[in-house]
Amino acid sequence: MFVIPLMRFRTVLFDLDGTLLDHLPAIHRCYAHTLPQLGRPAPTREQVRHAIGGGLENAMRRFVSEAELPRALVLYRAYWDQTMLDGVELMPGARELLRALHAAGVTLAVLTNKHGPSSRRICQHLGIDQLLEGVFGAGDTPWLKPDPQLTAHALATLQADAATACLVGDSPFDAETARRGGIQGFFVTTGTHSAEELRAAGAELVFPDLPALAREAFALLLDLNRPAEPGG
């Protein structure tokens, strides 16, 4: 069993979609709303699942031309703003892991290619915002993952050291982000990619879910039966 002493890490950055939360139903719903208005077929859930991860514009390019992209983004974002909170859920173990790390004095933040204001709204809706010291998303800076400048910005804002920081994610974008940012990476297969795909992207420490990651990486046993408390 691979075990890292918890106290090695003073800062943990989390990806959002596919890592801390399941937002695929809402994302797929927005693509299915947008693309038919451009004369395109509604994509399947699996098509959307494999497109996301690098930010909305990059994902949308998988379905529309460059000429169609501006209109597609307008349609998508308007519908997204109306419906983003419908059906969003935390991944099993997400609240418990955040709570345990926070109680241990670890600084927690979100590092995502999801729209920054949307990400903060969702974290507040799910009641985890008070456990986080920051939410760094698309539009907050000039950078997206895996640009190391985004990681450096987040660590500087948090007054954190890369040597005692790690990233928890679910995609090759996250694997490259950790590598280029000079921080340890841990990965789960609850999102957009399989263990084989993650390892092919350079991810060494891959776990089936957050409870397994908590146990094997941080030596934490999560109580999944404990009821949620106000404020996370």
PyMOL commands that set and color helices and strands:
alter all, ss='L'
color gray80, all
select helices_A, chain A and resi 6-8+24-38+45-51+56-60+69-83+94-103+116-125+129-131+148-157+162-164+172-181+195-200+210-218
alter helices_A, ss='H'
color red, helices_A
select strands_A, chain A and resi 11-14+21-22+89-90+107-115+134-138+165-169+184-188+206-207
alter strands_A, ss='S'
color yellow, strands_A
deselect
rebuild
show_as cartoon
